[in-house]
């Protein structure tokens, strides 16, 4: 966990600061890491496959939504 935290402290995601990363709980850190790295399929109405990396929202938006229990 410490290695992951240090990785994001040295290079925080867009919209975050090293202090925010440092103060995150382990659970929040893992959730953020999941959203930043996971490339899972998302089905749309046309049956086309996409990935989270093709979404127009930045990872920091996903993190903000996660923090608000969206």
Backbone torsions as a table, in degrees:
resi	resn	phi	psi	omega
1	UNK	NA	-38.4	-179.0
2	UNK	-63.1	-38.1	178.8
3	UNK	-63.9	-42.1	179.2
4	UNK	-64.4	-43.5	179.0
5	UNK	-61.5	-44.6	179.8
6	UNK	-63.0	-37.1	178.1
7	UNK	-58.6	-46.0	-177.3
8	UNK	-80.8	-22.3	173.8
9	UNK	-70.0	-41.6	179.8
10	UNK	-70.3	-31.9	-178.2
11	UNK	-140.2	76.5	-175.9
12	UNK	-68.0	149.0	177.0
13	UNK	-61.8	159.1	178.5
14	UNK	-53.7	132.6	178.5
15	UNK	87.2	1.0	179.9
16	UNK	-121.6	161.3	176.7
17	UNK	-116.9	161.4	176.3
18	UNK	-57.5	-35.6	179.4
19	UNK	-64.1	-40.9	178.2
20	UNK	-61.4	-42.3	179.3
21	UNK	-64.8	-43.5	-179.4
22	UNK	-60.2	-37.4	-176.5
23	UNK	-85.9	-3.3	-179.0
24	UNK	-70.1	148.4	172.1
25	UNK	-71.9	161.0	177.0
26	UNK	-57.9	-40.3	-179.6
27	UNK	-63.5	-45.5	179.0
28	UNK	-64.0	-38.3	178.7
29	UNK	-62.9	-44.4	178.4
30	UNK	-64.7	-40.6	177.7
31	UNK	-62.6	-44.6	179.1
32	UNK	-61.9	-44.9	179.2
33	UNK	-59.5	-41.6	178.3
34	UNK	-58.4	-48.5	-178.4
35	UNK	-67.7	-28.6	-179.3
36	UNK	-81.9	-24.5	-173.1
37	UNK	-116.7	-24.2	-175.1
38	UNK	-70.3	133.0	179.4
39	UNK	-120.8	75.9	-177.5
40	UNK	-103.1	159.2	-177.3
41	UNK	-76.4	138.8	174.0
42	UNK	-121.6	122.1	178.3
43	UNK	-87.5	132.8	173.1
44	UNK	-104.1	-175.5	-175.8
45	UNK	-62.9	-27.1	-179.5
46	UNK	-85.5	-0.2	-178.4
47	UNK	80.7	5.5	179.0
48	UNK	-76.3	150.3	179.2
49	UNK	-99.8	144.1	176.2
50	UNK	-140.6	-176.1	176.8
51	UNK	-137.7	164.1	-179.7
52	UNK	-61.5	-28.5	-178.9
53	UNK	-70.9	-16.1	178.5
54	UNK	-95.2	-0.9	179.7
55	UNK	-70.3	144.4	-177.6
56	UNK	-74.7	-15.8	179.8
57	UNK	-84.0	143.1	179.5
58	UNK	-76.3	158.3	178.7
59	UNK	-56.5	-31.5	-179.5
60	UNK	-65.8	-28.6	176.1
61	UNK	-67.7	-41.6	177.4
62	UNK	-62.1	-41.5	179.3
63	UNK	-63.9	-43.0	179.1
64	UNK	-60.9	-42.3	178.0
65	UNK	-64.3	-40.2	178.9
66	UNK	-62.4	-43.2	-179.5
67	UNK	-65.0	-25.1	-179.8
68	UNK	-91.8	7.7	-178.1
69	UNK	56.5	41.9	-178.6
70	UNK	-72.9	NA	NA
